[in-house]
C-alpha cells in the first residue's frame, strides 16, 4: 500500500483589492503554498508572496479567455 500525502486547503480572501489589507495568516498561507488557484479579479501583487516553485493557476471568467 502506498503512502498517501495529505495536504490542506485554505481560502484566503483578498479584500477589496488592496494587498495591504491581506491578513498575516493569509500572507503566511501564500508563502507556504505549493499551488494557488486565484481569481483573476484579485490583485496579482498578492502572488509575490508565493514561493518561486509554487504553481499559480488563474480561474474565473477572465481566466477562461471569454
Secondary structure, DSSP 8 states (H G I E B T S, - for coil): --------------TTS-GGG--HHHHHHHHH-SEEEEETTS-GGGGGGS-TT-EEEEESTGGGT-
